[in-house]
């Protein structure tokens, strides 16, 4: 069966402000020393399994040209643009409609565009196993990450260790982000994995699940599919997408379905959710700092500093994030990095949209 990939690339990356902006969100930035953007790395690591012509990108319509510039090998017809973001269920459904229309049916690996993976060969083997499993009996496959700490920023997947199909385990349930004590209990039980947000299934399988669990979204997707290739395609896409209620695939389908299986991933995964991730994916110096740009440090430790043209002199800093751009300067404690979105909320309230 044909293997395809659907890469979700419509996010704003707000927790990476001020580098990530509406005009250049996180997935199109390079956060590694090789100069490649996150979406370029995502495509590169799956190419041994999925041909470039079988890769689909779902993004915001404002980013079509950016996707084409960074991924010129992806056919233009495979760049699918949402008129408005409605969370992951409509996004994935749109991709499934186009894949089913083009191939009749195919396995589709659904991948975020902004994750980092250290061991690409191990990841590829895991993805290959998941694709093979997804061909059988209409399984909804996902990849869970073996936790190495009680992380409160991730959702979790509880699996049934006594119910396995090859290397995959039956999923008992998906759970939301826990508090610290609950997360500690999850890790100690050895029956929970981090929810990576990666899914593998046949296009027909996920469309059947959407029909069962999210019939309103499924109906709109059917109308979109009927208009693809006609002069009404864009008009129907706009109308139907704007009518969708925002819905995540986790809540809308994965928390309800009973044919879900999970493979354990141990390939150096990081979802790069906010600035502290930079110290995990870039080399730190002998003081635990990650420094880029025109920077001088004195008695500064465990601090991320990113500058551009002007000199940044850091003296006596501990566990801070300093990001200097042409028009904005961010200074925050590492522990408060998750609150950066509130800065953007304030900017919107004050109508200072030039900084978004």
TILUMGU-146847 format. One line per field, with one value per residue (C-alpha): residue number from 1; chain; x, y, z; residue in one letter. Coordinates in nm, 2 decimals. Example, Ala and Ser with C-alpha at 12.3 -4.5 7.8 and 13.67 -1.06 7.14 Angstrom:
2
pos (1/2);
unit (A/A);
px (1.23/1.37);
py (-0.45/-0.11);
pz (0.78/0.71);
code (A/S);
//
This chain:
356
pos (1/2/3/4/5/6/7/8/9/10/11/12/13/14/15/16/17/18/19/20/21/22/23/24/25/26/27/28/29/30/31/32/33/34/35/36/37/38/39/40/41/42/43/44/45/46/47/48/49/50/51/52/53/54/55/56/57/58/59/60/61/62/63/64/65/66/67/68/69/70/71/72/73/74/75/76/77/78/79/80/81/82/83/84/85/86/87/88/89/90/91/92/93/94/95/96/97/98/99/100/101/102/103/104/105/106/107/108/109/110/111/112/113/114/115/116/117/118/119/120/121/122/123/124/125/126/127/128/129/130/131/132/133/134/135/136/137/138/139/140/141/142/143/144/145/146/147/148/149/150/151/152/153/154/155/156/157/158/159/160/161/162/163/164/165/166/167/168/169/170/171/172/173/174/175/176/177/178/179/180/181/182/183/184/185/186/187/188/189/190/191/192/193/194/195/196/197/198/199/200/201/202/203/204/205/206/207/208/209/210/211/212/213/214/215/216/217/218/219/220/221/222/223/224/225/226/227/228/229/230/231/232/233/234/235/236/237/238/239/240/241/242/243/244/245/246/247/248/249/250/251/252/253/254/255/256/257/258/259/260/261/262/263/264/265/266/267/268/269/270/271/272/273/274/275/276/277/278/279/280/281/282/283/284/285/286/287/288/289/290/291/292/293/294/295/296/297/298/299/300/301/302/303/304/305/306/307/308/309/310/311/312/313/314/315/316/317/318/319/320/321/322/323/324/325/326/327/328/329/330/331/332/333/334/335/336/337/338/339/340/341/342/343/344/345/346/347/348/349/350/351/352/353/354/355/356);
unit (A/A/A/A/A/A/A/A/A/A/A/A/A/A/A/A/A/A/A/A/A/A/A/A/A/A/A/A/A/A/A/A/A/A/A/A/A/A/A/A/A/A/A/A/A/A/A/A/A/A/A/A/A/A/A/A/A/A/A/A/A/A/A/A/A/A/A/A/A/A/A/A/A/A/A/A/A/A/A/A/A/A/A/A/A/A/A/A/A/A/A/A/A/A/A/A/A/A/A/A/A/A/A/A/A/A/A/A/A/A/A/A/A/A/A/A/A/A/A/A/A/A/A/A/A/A/A/A/A/A/A/A/A/A/A/A/A/A/A/A/A/A/A/A/A/A/A/A/A/A/A/A/A/A/A/A/A/A/A/A/A/A/A/A/A/A/A/A/A/A/A/A/A/A/A/A/A/A/A/A/A/A/A/A/A/A/A/A/A/A/A/A/A/A/A/A/A/A/A/A/A/A/A/A/A/A/A/A/A/A/A/A/A/A/A/A/A/A/A/A/A/A/A/A/A/A/A/A/A/A/A/A/A/A/A/A/A/A/A/A/A/A/A/A/A/A/A/A/A/A/A/A/A/A/A/A/A/A/A/A/A/A/A/A/A/A/A/A/A/A/A/A/A/A/A/A/A/A/A/A/A/A/A/A/A/A/A/A/A/A/A/A/A/A/A/A/A/A/A/A/A/A/A/A/A/A/A/A/A/A/A/A/A/A/A/A/A/A/A/A/A/A/A/A/A/A/A/A/A/A/A/A/A/A/A/A/A/A/A/A/A/A/A/A/A/A/A/A/A/A/A/A/A/A/A/A);
px (0.00/0.11/0.28/0.21/0.28/0.07/0.28/0.09/0.25/-0.01/0.09/0.21/0.48/0.39/0.60/0.91/0.83/1.00/1.19/0.87/0.62/0.30/0.51/0.78/0.65/0.87/0.84/1.01/1.30/1.63/1.70/1.99/2.35/2.30/2.09/1.79/1.44/1.23/0.99/1.29/1.43/1.09/1.06/1.43/1.40/1.10/1.23/1.37/1.01/0.79/0.86/0.86/0.56/0.36/0.42/0.13/0.16/-0.14/-0.07/-0.22/-0.29/-0.05/0.24/0.19/0.48/0.70/0.63/0.71/1.03/1.16/1.03/1.05/1.03/0.68/0.42/0.23/-0.10/0.01/0.03/-0.31/-0.41/-0.67/-0.87/-0.87/-0.72/-0.97/-0.74/-0.61/-0.93/-1.03/-0.66/-0.61/-0.95/-0.86/-0.54/-0.72/-0.97/-0.70/-0.49/-0.80/-0.90/-0.55/-0.47/-0.81/-0.66/-0.32/-0.14/-0.08/0.17/0.05/0.34/0.39/0.63/0.82/0.96/1.33/1.45/1.80/1.82/1.66/1.73/1.55/1.26/1.23/1.22/0.95/0.75/0.79/0.66/0.36/0.28/0.28/0.06/-0.18/-0.25/-0.40/-0.76/-0.82/-0.59/-0.55/-0.17/0.02/0.37/0.42/0.75/0.90/0.91/1.24/1.09/0.75/0.68/0.37/0.37/0.27/-0.04/0.00/-0.11/-0.20/-0.14/-0.23/0.09/-0.10/-0.26/-0.01/-0.01/0.35/0.54/0.23/0.02/-0.35/-0.43/-0.64/-0.69/-0.55/-0.51/-0.46/-0.15/-0.12/0.00/0.34/0.23/0.01/0.29/0.52/0.27/0.23/0.61/0.64/0.36/0.55/0.21/0.21/0.39/0.41/0.17/0.39/0.11/0.22/-0.05/-0.05/-0.35/-0.51/-0.70/-1.01/-0.97/-0.95/-1.23/-1.45/-1.36/-1.44/-1.78/-1.86/-1.73/-1.74/-2.02/-2.05/-1.69/-1.71/-2.01/-1.82/-1.51/-1.73/-1.86/-1.50/-1.40/-1.68/-1.56/-1.19/-1.08/-1.38/-1.42/-1.60/-1.32/-1.20/-1.54/-1.66/-1.34/-1.38/-1.75/-1.70/-1.39/-1.53/-1.84/-1.63/-1.62/-1.25/-1.17/-0.85/-0.80/-0.71/-1.03/-1.26/-1.14/-0.86/-1.03/-1.34/-1.21/-1.14/-0.91/-0.60/-0.25/0.07/0.43/0.70/0.94/1.29/1.46/1.55/1.23/1.17/0.85/1.05/0.76/0.93/1.26/1.41/1.41/1.70/1.94/1.84/1.89/2.20/2.54/2.58/2.92/3.11/2.88/2.56/2.48/2.36/2.49/2.44/2.52/2.73/2.74/2.98/2.90/3.05/2.95/2.65/2.52/2.24/2.12/2.00/2.11/2.02/2.12/2.15/2.35/2.40/2.62/2.45/2.66/2.53/2.66/2.56/2.26/2.12/1.85/1.73/1.62/1.73/1.63/1.71/1.56/1.54/1.22/1.17/1.37/1.25/1.39/1.23/1.32/1.34/1.06/0.83/0.88/0.53/0.39/0.53/0.19/0.05/0.28/0.12/-0.23/-0.14/0.00/-0.33/-0.54/-0.33/-0.36/0.02/0.00/0.33/0.50/0.31);
py (0.00/0.36/0.53/0.91/1.18/1.47/1.74/1.99/2.33/2.59/2.69/3.03/2.92/3.19/3.06/3.13/3.50/3.74/3.52/3.34/3.59/3.57/3.64/3.37/3.11/2.86/2.57/2.78/2.89/2.71/2.62/2.39/2.45/2.30/2.60/2.38/2.49/2.26/2.17/2.09/1.85/1.69/1.62/1.51/1.24/1.07/1.06/0.71/0.59/0.84/0.98/1.36/1.35/1.17/1.43/1.67/1.99/2.15/2.51/2.85/3.02/3.29/3.04/2.88/3.06/3.00/2.62/2.62/2.82/2.59/2.26/2.31/1.93/1.91/1.93/2.26/2.06/1.89/2.22/2.24/2.57/2.61/2.94/2.96/2.73/2.50/2.27/1.93/1.73/1.95/1.98/1.60/1.55/1.79/1.59/1.26/1.38/1.48/1.17/0.94/1.14/1.10/0.74/0.58/0.48/0.50/0.49/0.84/0.94/1.25/1.45/1.79/2.01/2.14/1.85/1.76/1.39/1.30/0.94/0.95/0.59/0.46/0.70/0.58/0.21/0.29/0.48/0.20/-0.05/0.18/0.21/-0.17/-0.21/0.06/-0.15/-0.42/-0.43/-0.06/0.03/0.38/0.39/0.64/0.68/0.73/0.85/0.66/0.92/1.00/1.25/1.35/1.61/1.82/1.99/1.68/1.47/1.10/0.77/0.48/0.15/-0.21/-0.41/-0.73/-0.66/-0.64/-0.68/-0.73/-0.44/-0.23/-0.21/-0.15/0.20/0.22/0.60/0.94/1.17/1.55/1.72/1.62/1.80/1.70/1.44/1.27/1.28/1.11/0.84/0.79/0.75/0.51/0.29/0.22/0.21/0.56/0.72/1.08/1.17/1.27/1.40/1.16/0.94/0.67/0.52/0.46/0.75/0.54/0.45/0.81/0.92/0.64/0.75/1.12/1.01/0.82/1.06/1.40/1.38/1.75/1.79/1.47/1.62/1.94/1.74/1.54/1.86/1.99/1.67/1.70/2.05/1.97/2.03/2.25/2.63/2.62/2.45/2.76/2.89/2.56/2.52/2.87/2.81/2.47/2.55/2.86/2.66/2.39/2.40/2.39/2.03/1.84/1.49/1.38/1.49/1.44/1.09/0.94/0.97/0.79/0.52/0.16/0.05/0.25/0.10/0.26/0.20/0.31/0.56/0.60/0.81/1.14/1.32/1.68/1.88/2.21/2.38/2.69/2.86/2.63/2.35/2.54/2.43/2.06/2.08/2.31/2.26/2.45/2.60/2.51/2.74/2.59/2.88/2.88/3.20/3.32/3.66/3.95/3.85/3.90/3.71/3.76/3.53/3.41/3.05/2.83/3.12/3.13/3.45/3.51/3.84/3.99/4.31/4.50/4.39/4.21/4.22/3.98/4.00/3.78/3.62/3.28/3.07/3.35/3.37/3.68/3.72/4.04/4.11/4.43/4.56/4.36/4.24/3.94/3.89/3.62/3.35/3.00/2.89/3.16/3.07/2.93/3.27/3.44/3.40/3.65/3.91/3.85/3.87/4.21/4.33/4.23/4.40/4.72/4.68/4.67/4.42/4.52/4.32/4.00);
pz (0.00/-0.07/0.22/0.25/0.51/0.62/0.80/1.00/0.96/1.04/1.39/1.51/1.75/1.99/2.28/2.06/2.04/1.95/1.69/1.59/1.44/1.23/0.93/1.02/1.27/1.45/1.20/0.93/1.16/1.20/1.56/1.49/1.39/1.04/0.92/0.82/0.93/1.15/0.86/0.63/0.89/0.94/0.56/0.54/0.81/0.65/0.29/0.30/0.37/0.19/-0.16/-0.18/-0.42/-0.16/0.12/0.19/0.40/0.57/0.66/0.69/0.35/0.45/0.45/0.11/-0.05/0.24/0.23/-0.14/-0.10/0.18/0.03/-0.35/-0.41/-0.26/-0.54/-0.52/-0.53/-0.21/-0.02/0.14/0.29/0.57/0.54/0.92/1.19/1.35/1.55/1.44/1.35/1.05/0.95/0.95/0.78/0.50/0.44/0.44/0.19/-0.06/0.00/-0.05/-0.36/-0.51/-0.42/-0.34/-0.01/0.15/0.48/0.61/0.88/1.05/1.19/1.35/1.16/1.46/1.66/1.69/1.67/1.76/1.62/1.28/1.19/1.50/1.44/1.08/1.19/1.44/1.18/0.93/1.19/1.26/0.89/0.85/1.15/1.03/0.71/0.93/1.05/1.04/1.34/1.46/1.54/1.75/1.88/2.25/2.40/2.69/2.96/3.14/3.39/3.53/3.27/3.33/2.99/2.79/2.76/2.84/2.68/2.91/2.74/2.83/2.87/2.86/2.52/2.24/1.87/1.77/1.91/1.95/2.27/2.29/2.43/2.74/2.73/2.65/2.95/2.96/3.10/3.47/3.78/3.91/4.16/3.90/3.65/3.90/3.95/3.58/3.53/3.83/3.70/3.37/3.19/3.05/2.76/2.65/2.38/2.08/1.86/1.58/1.43/1.16/0.99/0.65/0.51/0.50/0.87/0.99/0.77/0.91/1.26/1.18/1.03/1.36/1.62/1.45/1.19/1.14/1.04/0.83/0.64/0.56/0.45/0.21/0.06/0.02/-0.14/-0.39/-0.49/-0.53/-0.89/-0.97/-0.99/-0.66/-0.47/-0.28/-0.21/-0.06/0.14/0.28/0.37/0.53/0.72/0.88/0.99/1.17/1.54/1.66/1.76/1.83/1.70/2.05/2.21/1.91/1.80/2.00/2.34/2.20/1.97/2.08/1.80/1.90/1.93/2.04/1.96/2.20/2.06/2.20/1.94/2.12/2.08/2.18/2.09/2.12/2.28/2.42/2.46/2.73/2.46/2.29/2.57/2.50/2.12/2.10/2.26/2.58/2.69/3.00/3.20/3.07/2.84/2.48/2.32/1.97/1.82/1.94/2.31/2.60/2.93/3.28/3.57/3.37/3.39/3.25/3.03/2.67/2.49/2.13/1.97/1.62/1.55/1.87/2.16/2.45/2.77/3.03/3.39/3.68/3.51/3.61/3.44/3.21/2.85/2.66/2.29/2.11/1.76/1.55/1.71/2.03/2.34/2.55/2.90/3.11/3.36/3.23/3.47/3.32/2.95/2.93/3.01/2.69/2.53/2.78/2.63/2.29/2.45/2.59/2.26/2.09/2.36/2.30/1.92/1.89/1.61/1.45/1.72/1.67);
code (X/X/X/X/X/X/X/X/X/X/X/X/X/X/X/X/X/X/X/X/X/X/X/X/X/X/X/X/X/X/X/X/X/X/X/X/X/X/X/X/X/X/X/X/X/X/X/X/X/X/X/X/X/X/X/X/X/X/X/X/X/X/X/X/X/X/X/X/X/X/X/X/X/X/X/X/X/X/X/X/X/X/X/X/X/X/X/X/X/X/X/X/X/X/X/X/X/X/X/X/X/X/X/X/X/X/X/X/X/X/X/X/X/X/X/X/X/X/X/X/X/X/X/X/X/X/X/X/X/X/X/X/X/X/X/X/X/X/X/X/X/X/X/X/X/X/X/X/X/X/X/X/X/X/X/X/X/X/X/X/X/X/X/X/X/X/X/X/X/X/X/X/X/X/X/X/X/X/X/X/X/X/X/X/X/X/X/X/X/X/X/X/X/X/X/X/X/X/X/X/X/X/X/X/X/X/X/X/X/X/X/X/X/X/X/X/X/X/X/X/X/X/X/X/X/X/X/X/X/X/X/X/X/X/X/X/X/X/X/X/X/X/X/X/X/X/X/X/X/X/X/X/X/X/X/X/X/X/X/X/X/X/X/X/X/X/X/X/X/X/X/X/X/X/X/X/X/X/X/X/X/X/X/X/X/X/X/X/X/X/X/X/X/X/X/X/X/X/X/X/X/X/X/X/X/X/X/X/X/X/X/X/X/X/X/X/X/X/X/X/X/X/X/X/X/X/X/X/X/X/X/X/X/X/X/X/X/X/X/X/X/X/X/X/X/X/X/X/X/X/X/X/X/X/X/X);
//
